[in-house]
Amino acid sequence: MKKKISILCIILARGGSKGIPGKNIYPINNHPLISYTIAAAFGSKYINEVIVSTDDNKISKEAKNYGAKVPFLRPKKLARDKTLSVDALRFTVLEYEKFTGKKFDYVIELPCVSPFRDSNDINIALEKLIKLKCDSVISYVNTGEKHPTRLKRIKNLSVSDFCREYPEPKRGSRRQDFEPCFIRNGAIYAMTRECIVHQRSRQGNKSLPFIMDENKSVNIDNKFDLLLAKTLIENGYCNNVPKKIFTQKKKYYNKQKPKLLITTPLHFTGDLEKKFRKNYECTITRTENLKDLKKILMNVDAWLCSPCPTYVIDKGLLETAKNLKLIVTPSTGSNHIDIDYCKKRIITVKTLLKTKFIKNIHASSEFTFSLMLAAFKKIPKAISVVKSGHWRDEEDILRSKELYGKNLGIIGFGRIGSNVAKYAKAFNMNVYAYDPLKKINSKSIAQKKKYQDVLKNADILFICVNLNDKTKNMVNKNWFKKIKNGAVLINTSRGEVIVEKEIIKALKSKKLSYAATDVVAHEQRDISKNILVKYSKKNDNLIITPHVAGLTNESETKAAKQSYMTLNKFFKND
């Protein structure tokens, strides 16, 4: 392994074991069961990071005591009895990459119910995976006395061979004479990132075996297995030596530190995450289970929330948050938060709006302009034609227009609107703008006193306003009457700014030739029921993207830093 590669070790450990309650942290020789797998992972010379994916706070605490990271709690829906390991594993990989901004080459899953697999086994499996360039390497063990040739079917007191293809010899047999047979022992699943993320598999197309010693293949599934493992470990039959690294010196979780809940998927760089954990008692989770959130919020002083949650932060959610003083959202909008209720509760809400750093964020502006290019140039349609196996069979449906000399109308001349105007000038477009709250000091921009004057001139119309009482449902039936025939409408503000049924009417009547939006109304509800989403599935003249205009590595990293500064200023931390 000459090339510097990155390998992420994941230990899946849910809290809801039915057969043996609390199995993953069952004490064996004064150490929880999970600690033996953590020790094996840390002993590998190839693994870069060791994280535990769990839904349980007790497991999280024990894992951290032995040096493993628990960056977030796994959602309950991915920790049920019927949850597939591959789904929980894939979620953990992608979520951890979001939080760290890193991208790993390989992933190795080490189930904590296999305490005898050691670092040497791990190293051999990883070397095989990388040198032989396969999708995965999975550990196996010889079936031994339980060879499938000896398997029987017993029905109505009658005994017959289970494997008809390989029946047991009539005159007796010895295990040594059988063709070797192997079974997965559940100890090691090493795979490429591509395999788990894109193929959604722990095996992939090319999987190779790693044969492990039978003595290391105890897989704890029932109480007898647990007793056997306990006895063996207590008598020295285990190469893994757990080390509890948690000390009083590192125990910074105390009453003096504000308790901070983090539910945002921001790219926390290593240094920034350390700073958060240094100044705050952090709980990091992406759970969307409101019952779980309510429990966590009971003891929280501040909340760094997601800018696009699937729920509304309202009275129903916040009523248990008796100590909550501050909500920070890494977004300019706040329609996912009940501001009025927060005011009544004296909960301060901080957004990115009106911060100095927001001027240096270009993600949303670039995406907004990109939507115009995609819509005006019919790029999605052209892509779909090729995917369907055609080329230029029907040129009329692909023929677009040039931007050169076209009239661009901008409603709202804030950060995004002003940036879009700059981009448009590079294309030699004529720019018209309306913003009653701002005077535009640019000779190249035609500022209009009435929005109607922008509507009647614009070949392409951008909506770039903040959502408030005045702008809600602003783009209504009357607006569409005044819009230039055949215009293109672009919206990256908020879905509630436009009366959505009127967009559909305008598209059907050809009043609008095309529309593109990164937002829809009421995103916290079931998106599949949104009328624009339904329309877009059957029509080519509407582009919808899932509120990702600001979703870039750069913008999220900057937003994380700003959020950290906002929190520190509020709590007066250095």
C-alpha positions as CSV (number, residue, x, y, z in Angstrom):
1,M,0.0,0.0,0.0
2,K,2.3,2.7,-1.3
3,K,-0.4,5.2,-2.2
4,K,-1.7,7.2,0.7
5,I,-5.3,6.1,1.1
6,S,-8.0,6.8,3.5
7,I,-9.9,4.0,5.3
8,L,-12.9,4.6,7.5
9,C,-13.8,1.9,10.1
10,I,-17.5,1.8,11.1
11,I,-18.9,-0.2,14.0
12,L,-22.6,-0.6,13.8
13,A,-24.1,-0.9,17.3
14,R,-27.8,-0.3,17.8
15,G,-29.4,-0.1,21.2
16,G,-32.5,-2.2,20.6
17,S,-31.1,-5.8,20.8
18,K,-34.0,-8.1,21.6
19,G,-32.2,-11.4,22.3
20,I,-29.7,-9.9,24.7
21,P,-30.8,-6.4,25.9
22,G,-27.7,-4.1,26.1
23,K,-25.6,-6.8,24.3
24,N,-23.2,-4.3,22.7
25,I,-22.1,-2.9,26.0
26,Y,-22.4,-6.1,28.1
27,P,-19.5,-6.1,30.5
28,I,-16.8,-8.7,29.9
29,N,-13.7,-8.7,32.1
30,N,-14.5,-5.1,33.2
31,H,-14.9,-3.8,29.6
32,P,-18.0,-3.5,27.4
33,L,-18.3,-5.9,24.5
34,I,-17.9,-3.1,21.9
35,S,-14.5,-2.1,23.4
36,Y,-12.9,-5.3,22.0
37,T,-13.8,-4.4,18.5
38,I,-12.7,-0.8,19.0
39,A,-9.3,-2.1,20.3
40,A,-8.9,-4.3,17.2
41,A,-9.6,-1.4,14.9
42,F,-7.1,0.9,16.6
43,G,-4.5,-1.8,16.4
44,S,-4.7,-1.8,12.6
45,K,-1.9,0.0,10.8
46,Y,-4.2,1.0,7.9
47,I,-7.4,2.4,9.5
48,N,-7.5,6.2,9.6
49,E,-10.6,6.8,11.6
50,V,-12.8,4.7,13.9
51,I,-16.5,5.7,14.4
52,V,-19.4,4.0,16.0
53,S,-22.8,4.3,14.4
54,T,-25.5,4.0,17.1
55,D,-28.9,5.3,18.1
56,D,-28.2,4.8,21.8
57,N,-26.7,7.3,24.1
58,K,-25.3,4.7,26.5
59,I,-23.5,2.9,23.7
60,S,-22.3,6.3,22.4
61,K,-20.8,7.2,25.9
62,E,-19.0,3.8,26.2
63,A,-17.6,4.0,22.7
64,K,-16.2,7.5,23.3
65,N,-14.7,6.2,26.6
66,Y,-12.5,3.9,24.4
67,G,-11.5,6.4,21.9
68,A,-14.0,5.9,19.1
69,K,-15.8,8.8,17.6
70,V,-19.6,9.0,17.7
71,P,-20.2,12.1,15.5
72,F,-23.9,11.8,15.5
73,L,-26.8,9.5,16.6
74,R,-28.3,7.2,13.9
75,P,-32.0,7.9,13.2
76,K,-34.3,5.4,14.8
77,K,-35.7,4.3,11.4
78,L,-32.2,3.0,10.6
79,A,-31.8,1.1,13.9
80,R,-34.9,-1.2,13.8
81,D,-35.0,-5.0,13.9
82,K,-35.6,-5.2,10.1
83,T,-33.1,-2.5,9.1
84,L,-30.6,-3.8,6.7
85,S,-26.9,-3.4,7.7
86,V,-26.1,-2.1,4.2
87,D,-28.6,0.8,4.6
88,A,-27.3,1.8,8.1
89,L,-23.7,1.5,6.8
90,R,-24.3,3.6,3.7
91,F,-26.1,6.3,5.7
92,T,-23.2,6.5,8.1
93,V,-20.6,6.8,5.4
94,L,-22.4,9.6,3.6
95,E,-23.4,11.4,6.8
96,Y,-19.8,11.3,8.3
97,E,-18.4,12.6,5.0
98,K,-20.9,15.5,5.2
99,F,-19.8,16.4,8.7
100,T,-16.1,16.2,8.1
101,G,-15.8,17.3,4.5
102,K,-13.7,14.2,3.8
103,K,-14.1,11.5,1.2
104,F,-12.8,8.0,2.0
105,D,-11.3,5.5,-0.4
106,Y,-12.3,2.4,1.6
107,V,-14.8,1.4,4.3
108,I,-14.5,-1.5,6.7
109,E,-17.3,-2.6,8.9
110,L,-16.4,-4.5,12.1
111,P,-19.5,-5.9,13.9
112,C,-19.0,-5.6,17.6
113,V,-20.4,-9.1,18.2
114,S,-17.1,-10.6,16.9
115,P,-14.7,-9.8,19.7
116,F,-12.0,-12.3,18.8
117,R,-11.2,-10.9,15.3
118,D,-7.9,-9.0,15.8
119,S,-5.9,-6.2,14.1
120,N,-3.8,-8.8,12.2
121,D,-7.0,-10.2,10.6
122,I,-8.1,-6.7,9.7
123,N,-4.7,-5.8,8.1
124,I,-4.7,-9.0,6.0
125,A,-8.2,-8.3,4.7
126,L,-7.5,-4.7,3.8
127,E,-4.2,-5.6,2.1
128,K,-6.1,-8.2,0.0
129,L,-8.9,-5.7,-0.8
130,I,-6.5,-3.0,-2.0
131,K,-3.8,-5.1,-3.7
132,L,-6.2,-7.3,-5.7
133,K,-8.5,-4.3,-6.6
134,C,-11.7,-6.0,-5.8
135,D,-15.0,-4.6,-4.6
136,S,-14.9,-6.3,-1.2
137,V,-13.2,-8.8,1.1
138,I,-15.4,-10.6,3.5
139,S,-14.3,-13.0,6.3
140,Y,-15.3,-16.7,6.2
141,V,-14.8,-19.7,8.4
142,N,-14.7,-23.4,7.6
143,T,-18.1,-25.0,8.5
144,G,-16.2,-28.0,10.1
145,E,-18.6,-30.5,11.7
146,K,-21.6,-28.6,10.4
147,H,-20.8,-29.4,6.8
148,P,-23.9,-29.0,4.5
149,T,-23.5,-32.6,3.3
150,R,-24.7,-33.6,6.8
151,L,-27.7,-31.4,6.8
152,K,-31.0,-33.3,7.1
153,R,-34.7,-32.6,6.6
154,I,-36.9,-34.2,9.2
155,K,-40.6,-34.4,8.3
156,N,-43.2,-36.7,9.8
157,L,-40.4,-38.5,11.6
158,S,-38.7,-39.2,8.3
159,V,-35.1,-38.2,7.8
160,S,-33.8,-37.2,4.3
161,D,-30.8,-35.3,2.9
162,F,-31.4,-31.6,2.8
163,C,-28.8,-31.0,0.0
164,R,-30.0,-33.3,-2.7
165,E,-27.2,-32.2,-5.0
166,Y,-24.6,-33.3,-2.4
167,P,-26.2,-36.2,-0.4
168,E,-24.4,-37.8,2.5
169,P,-22.7,-41.1,1.5
170,K,-24.8,-44.1,2.5
171,R,-22.0,-46.0,4.2
172,G,-20.9,-43.3,6.6
173,S,-18.6,-40.4,6.0
174,R,-15.7,-38.5,7.5
175,R,-15.7,-34.7,7.6
176,Q,-12.1,-34.7,6.4
177,D,-13.2,-36.4,3.2
178,F,-15.8,-33.7,2.3
179,E,-15.0,-30.8,-0.1
180,P,-14.1,-27.8,2.1
181,C,-17.1,-25.6,2.7
182,F,-17.1,-22.1,4.2
183,I,-19.6,-19.7,5.7
184,R,-19.5,-15.9,6.5
185,N,-18.5,-15.5,10.1
186,G,-19.7,-11.9,10.4
187,A,-16.4,-10.5,11.6
188,I,-15.0,-8.4,8.7
189,Y,-16.6,-6.6,5.7
190,A,-14.0,-4.6,3.9
191,M,-15.1,-2.7,0.8
192,T,-14.5,0.2,-1.6
193,R,-16.5,3.4,-1.0
194,E,-18.0,2.9,-4.5
195,C,-19.3,-0.5,-3.5
196,I,-21.3,0.7,-0.4
197,V,-22.3,4.1,-1.7
198,H,-23.1,3.6,-5.3
199,Q,-23.7,-0.2,-5.6
200,R,-25.5,-0.2,-2.2
201,S,-23.8,-3.5,-1.4
202,R,-21.3,-4.9,1.1
203,Q,-20.2,-7.4,-1.6
204,G,-20.2,-5.7,-4.9
205,N,-19.6,-7.4,-8.2
206,K,-16.2,-8.9,-7.2
207,S,-16.0,-10.1,-3.7
208,L,-13.0,-12.1,-2.4
209,P,-12.9,-14.3,0.8
210,F,-10.6,-14.0,3.8
211,I,-10.5,-17.3,5.7
212,M,-10.4,-16.8,9.4
213,D,-9.4,-19.2,12.2
214,E,-12.4,-21.0,13.8
215,N,-11.2,-20.0,17.2
216,K,-11.6,-16.3,16.2
217,S,-15.0,-16.8,14.7
218,V,-17.3,-16.7,17.7
219,N,-20.2,-14.5,16.6
220,I,-22.4,-13.5,19.6
221,D,-26.0,-14.1,18.7
222,N,-27.5,-15.6,21.8
223,K,-26.8,-16.0,25.5
224,F,-24.7,-19.1,25.0
225,D,-22.5,-17.3,22.6
226,L,-22.1,-14.5,25.0
227,L,-21.3,-16.9,27.9
228,L,-18.7,-18.7,25.7
229,A,-17.1,-15.4,24.7
230,K,-17.0,-14.2,28.3
231,T,-15.4,-17.4,29.5
232,L,-12.8,-17.3,26.7
233,I,-11.9,-13.7,27.2
234,E,-11.6,-14.0,30.9
235,N,-9.2,-16.9,30.4
236,G,-7.0,-14.9,28.1
237,Y,-8.2,-16.3,24.7
238,C,-8.4,-12.9,23.0
239,N,-5.7,-10.8,21.4
240,N,-7.6,-7.5,21.7
241,V,-6.8,-5.5,24.9
242,P,-9.3,-2.6,25.4
243,K,-7.9,0.6,26.7
244,K,-10.2,3.1,28.4
245,I,-8.7,6.5,27.4
246,F,-11.4,8.7,29.0
247,T,-10.0,10.7,31.9
248,Q,-11.2,13.3,34.3
249,K,-9.0,15.8,32.5
250,K,-10.8,15.3,29.3
251,K,-14.2,15.3,30.9
252,Y,-15.2,18.8,29.7
253,Y,-18.9,18.0,29.8
254,N,-19.8,20.1,32.9
255,K,-22.3,22.6,34.1
256,Q,-20.2,25.6,32.9
257,K,-20.4,24.6,29.3
258,P,-23.5,25.5,27.3
259,K,-25.3,22.4,26.0
260,L,-25.4,22.6,22.2
261,L,-27.6,20.5,19.9
262,I,-26.2,20.2,16.3
263,T,-28.6,18.9,13.6
264,T,-27.1,20.6,10.6
265,P,-25.1,18.7,8.0
266,L,-22.5,21.4,7.8
267,H,-18.9,20.5,6.8
268,F,-17.2,20.7,10.1
269,T,-13.5,20.8,9.5
270,G,-11.4,18.9,12.1
271,D,-10.3,22.1,13.8
272,L,-13.7,23.6,13.9
273,E,-15.3,20.5,15.3
274,K,-12.7,20.5,18.1
275,K,-13.5,24.1,18.9
276,F,-17.2,23.3,19.1
277,R,-16.5,20.4,21.4
278,K,-14.1,22.5,23.5
279,N,-16.5,25.3,24.2
280,Y,-19.8,23.3,24.3
281,E,-21.3,20.1,25.5
282,C,-22.2,18.8,22.0
283,T,-25.0,16.5,20.9
284,I,-24.7,15.9,17.2
285,T,-27.6,14.0,15.5
286,R,-29.5,14.0,12.2
287,T,-32.5,12.2,13.6
288,E,-35.9,13.4,12.2
289,N,-37.8,11.6,14.9
290,L,-39.6,14.4,16.8
291,K,-39.9,12.3,20.0
292,D,-36.2,11.9,20.1
293,L,-35.6,15.6,19.4
294,K,-38.0,16.6,22.2
295,K,-36.1,14.5,24.7
296,I,-32.7,16.0,23.6
297,L,-34.1,19.5,23.7
298,M,-35.1,19.2,27.3
299,N,-31.5,19.9,28.4
300,V,-30.2,22.1,25.6
301,D,-29.1,25.7,25.9
302,A,-28.6,26.3,22.1
303,W,-29.5,24.7,18.8
304,L,-27.5,24.8,15.6
305,C,-30.3,23.5,13.3
306,S,-30.5,22.3,9.7
307,P,-31.4,25.0,7.2
308,C,-33.8,22.6,5.5
309,P,-35.3,20.2,8.0
310,T,-38.3,18.0,7.2
311,Y,-40.1,19.5,10.2
312,V,-41.0,22.9,11.5
313,I,-39.3,24.2,14.6
314,D,-42.5,25.3,16.4
315,K,-44.3,25.2,19.7
316,G,-45.0,21.5,19.5
317,L,-41.3,20.7,19.2
318,L,-40.0,23.5,21.5
319,E,-42.4,23.1,24.4
320,T,-40.0,20.8,26.2
321,A,-36.9,23.0,25.6
322,K,-37.1,24.8,28.9
323,N,-33.5,25.9,28.9
324,L,-33.2,26.8,25.2
325,K,-31.9,30.4,24.7
326,L,-30.6,30.4,21.1
327,I,-31.4,28.9,17.7
328,V,-28.8,29.4,15.0
329,T,-29.8,28.5,11.4
330,P,-27.0,28.5,8.8
331,S,-29.3,30.1,6.2
332,T,-30.7,33.5,5.3
333,G,-34.2,32.2,5.5
334,S,-36.0,31.3,8.7
335,N,-39.4,30.0,7.5
336,H,-38.6,26.6,9.0
337,I,-38.7,28.3,12.5
338,D,-41.8,29.7,14.2
339,I,-40.3,33.1,14.9
340,D,-43.4,34.4,16.8
341,Y,-43.4,31.5,19.3
342,C,-39.6,32.0,19.8
343,K,-40.2,35.7,20.6
344,K,-42.8,34.7,23.2
345,R,-40.4,32.2,24.8
346,I,-37.5,34.7,24.6
347,I,-35.6,32.4,22.4
348,T,-33.1,34.3,20.2
349,V,-33.1,33.2,16.5
350,K,-30.0,34.0,14.4
351,T,-29.7,33.6,10.7
352,L,-27.0,34.5,8.2
353,L,-29.0,37.5,7.0
354,K,-27.3,40.8,7.5
355,T,-24.0,39.3,8.5
356,K,-20.9,40.7,6.9
357,F,-19.7,37.3,5.7
358,I,-22.8,36.6,3.6
359,K,-21.3,38.9,0.9
360,N,-18.6,36.3,0.3
361,I,-21.1,33.5,-0.4
362,H,-21.6,33.0,-4.1
363,A,-23.2,29.5,-4.2
364,S,-26.8,30.5,-4.5
365,S,-26.1,33.2,-7.0
366,E,-24.2,30.9,-9.3
367,F,-26.9,28.2,-9.0
368,T,-29.6,30.7,-9.8
369,F,-27.8,31.7,-13.0
370,S,-27.2,28.1,-13.8
371,L,-30.9,27.4,-13.6
372,M,-31.5,30.1,-16.2
373,L,-29.0,28.5,-18.5
374,A,-30.5,25.1,-18.1
375,A,-34.0,26.4,-18.7
376,F,-33.3,28.8,-21.5
377,K,-31.1,26.4,-23.3
378,K,-33.4,23.3,-22.7
379,I,-30.5,21.4,-21.3
380,P,-32.6,18.9,-19.2
381,K,-34.6,18.0,-22.3
382,A,-31.5,17.5,-24.4
383,I,-30.1,15.2,-21.8
384,S,-33.3,13.1,-21.6
385,V,-33.3,12.7,-25.4
386,V,-29.9,11.2,-25.4
387,K,-30.8,8.9,-22.4
388,S,-33.8,7.7,-24.3
389,G,-31.5,6.5,-27.1
390,H,-32.1,9.4,-29.6
391,W,-30.0,12.2,-30.9
392,R,-31.2,15.1,-33.1
393,D,-34.3,13.3,-34.3
394,E,-36.6,16.1,-33.4
395,E,-34.6,19.4,-33.5
396,D,-37.6,21.6,-33.0
397,I,-38.0,20.5,-29.4
398,L,-34.3,21.1,-28.7
399,R,-34.0,24.4,-30.4
400,S,-33.3,27.2,-27.9
401,K,-32.5,30.9,-27.9
402,E,-29.4,33.0,-27.3
403,L,-29.0,35.0,-24.1
404,Y,-27.2,37.8,-26.0
405,G,-29.3,40.9,-26.1
406,K,-32.2,39.4,-24.1
407,N,-33.9,41.3,-21.3
408,L,-33.3,40.0,-17.8
409,G,-35.7,41.1,-15.0
410,I,-34.7,40.9,-11.4
411,I,-37.2,41.2,-8.5
412,G,-35.1,41.9,-5.4
413,F,-31.7,43.3,-5.7
414,G,-29.9,41.9,-2.7
415,R,-26.9,39.7,-2.7
416,I,-28.2,37.1,-5.2
417,G,-30.0,39.6,-7.4
418,S,-26.9,41.9,-7.7
419,N,-24.6,39.0,-8.4
420,V,-26.9,37.6,-11.1
421,A,-26.9,41.1,-12.7
422,K,-23.1,41.0,-12.9
423,Y,-23.2,37.6,-14.6
424,A,-25.8,38.8,-17.0
425,K,-23.8,41.7,-18.1
426,A,-21.0,39.4,-19.2
427,F,-23.5,37.8,-21.6
428,N,-24.5,41.3,-22.9
429,M,-28.0,41.0,-21.5
430,N,-30.1,44.0,-20.7
431,V,-30.9,44.1,-17.0
432,Y,-34.0,45.5,-15.4
433,A,-34.5,45.5,-11.6
434,Y,-37.1,46.3,-9.0
435,D,-36.3,46.7,-5.3
436,P,-38.3,49.3,-3.4
437,L,-35.9,49.2,-0.4
438,K,-32.7,49.8,-2.3
439,K,-31.3,52.4,-4.7
440,I,-29.1,50.7,-7.4
441,N,-26.1,52.8,-8.2
442,S,-25.2,51.3,-11.6
443,K,-25.7,52.9,-15.0
444,S,-25.8,49.5,-16.6
445,I,-28.9,48.5,-14.5
446,A,-32.3,49.9,-15.3
447,Q,-34.0,50.3,-12.0
448,K,-37.8,50.5,-12.3
449,K,-40.1,52.2,-9.8
450,K,-42.9,49.7,-10.6
451,Y,-42.5,45.9,-10.7
452,Q,-45.0,45.9,-13.6
453,D,-42.4,47.6,-15.8
454,V,-39.9,44.8,-15.1
455,L,-42.5,42.1,-15.9
456,K,-43.6,43.5,-19.2
457,N,-40.0,43.7,-20.5
458,A,-38.3,40.6,-19.1
459,D,-37.6,37.6,-21.3
460,I,-36.3,36.0,-18.2
461,L,-37.5,36.9,-14.8
462,F,-35.6,36.1,-11.5
463,I,-37.3,36.1,-8.1
464,C,-34.7,37.0,-5.5
465,V,-36.6,38.2,-2.5
466,N,-36.7,37.3,1.2
467,L,-39.9,35.6,2.5
468,N,-41.9,37.8,4.7
469,D,-45.5,39.0,5.2
470,K,-45.3,41.3,2.2
471,T,-43.7,38.8,-0.2
472,K,-45.7,35.7,0.7
473,N,-47.8,34.8,-2.4
474,M,-46.5,37.9,-4.0
475,V,-46.2,36.3,-7.5
476,N,-49.9,35.7,-8.0
477,K,-52.6,35.7,-10.8
478,N,-52.2,39.5,-11.4
479,W,-48.4,39.1,-11.9
480,F,-48.8,36.4,-14.5
481,K,-51.2,38.6,-16.4
482,K,-48.5,41.3,-16.7
483,I,-45.6,38.9,-17.4
484,K,-44.3,39.0,-21.0
485,N,-45.7,36.2,-23.2
486,G,-43.2,33.3,-23.5
487,A,-41.0,34.5,-20.6
488,V,-38.9,32.2,-18.4
489,L,-39.4,32.3,-14.6
490,I,-36.6,31.4,-12.2
491,N,-37.1,31.2,-8.4
492,T,-34.5,30.4,-5.8
493,S,-36.0,32.5,-2.9
494,R,-38.7,30.6,-1.2
495,G,-41.6,28.5,-2.5
496,E,-44.2,30.4,-0.6
497,V,-43.4,33.6,-2.6
498,I,-45.3,32.2,-5.6
499,V,-48.8,30.9,-5.8
500,E,-47.9,27.6,-7.3
501,K,-51.1,26.8,-9.1
502,E,-50.7,30.0,-11.1
503,I,-47.3,28.8,-12.3
504,I,-48.9,25.7,-13.7
505,K,-51.7,27.7,-15.4
506,A,-49.1,29.9,-17.0
507,L,-47.0,27.0,-18.2
508,K,-50.1,25.2,-19.6
509,S,-51.3,28.4,-21.4
510,K,-47.7,29.1,-22.8
511,K,-47.7,32.4,-20.9
512,L,-44.5,31.0,-19.5
513,S,-42.4,29.0,-21.9
514,Y,-40.3,27.6,-19.1
515,A,-39.9,27.8,-15.3
516,A,-37.2,26.6,-13.0
517,T,-37.2,26.6,-9.2
518,D,-35.0,25.3,-6.4
519,V,-37.8,25.6,-3.8
520,V,-41.4,24.7,-3.4
521,A,-44.0,25.7,-0.8
522,H,-44.1,23.8,2.5
523,E,-41.0,21.8,2.0
524,Q,-41.5,20.2,5.5
525,R,-44.5,18.3,4.2
526,D,-44.6,15.3,1.9
527,I,-42.8,16.7,-1.2
528,S,-44.3,14.0,-3.5
529,K,-47.8,15.6,-3.0
530,N,-46.6,19.1,-4.0
531,I,-48.5,20.2,-7.2
532,L,-45.3,21.5,-8.9
533,V,-43.5,18.2,-8.3
534,K,-46.5,16.3,-9.7
535,Y,-46.6,18.6,-12.8
536,S,-42.8,18.3,-13.4
537,K,-43.0,14.5,-13.6
538,K,-45.2,14.7,-16.7
539,N,-44.0,17.9,-18.4
540,D,-40.7,19.1,-19.7
541,N,-41.1,22.8,-19.2
542,L,-40.5,22.9,-15.5
543,I,-37.2,22.2,-13.7
544,I,-37.3,21.5,-9.9
545,T,-34.1,21.0,-7.8
546,P,-34.3,20.0,-4.2
547,H,-33.3,23.3,-2.5
548,V,-29.6,22.9,-3.2
549,A,-28.6,26.3,-4.5
550,G,-26.4,27.0,-1.4
551,L,-25.2,23.4,-1.1
552,T,-21.4,23.7,-1.7
553,N,-18.4,22.7,0.3
554,E,-17.2,26.3,0.4
555,S,-20.5,27.9,1.5
556,E,-21.2,25.3,4.2
557,T,-17.7,25.6,5.6
558,K,-18.0,29.4,5.8
559,A,-21.5,29.1,7.3
560,A,-20.1,26.7,9.9
561,K,-17.5,29.2,10.9
562,Q,-20.1,32.0,11.0
563,S,-22.4,29.9,13.2
564,Y,-19.5,29.2,15.6
565,M,-18.8,32.9,15.8
566,T,-22.5,33.6,16.4
567,L,-22.7,31.1,19.2
568,N,-19.5,32.3,20.9
569,K,-20.7,35.9,20.7
570,F,-24.0,35.0,22.4
571,F,-22.4,32.9,25.2
572,K,-19.3,35.2,25.2
573,N,-16.8,32.4,24.6
574,D,-13.4,33.2,23.2
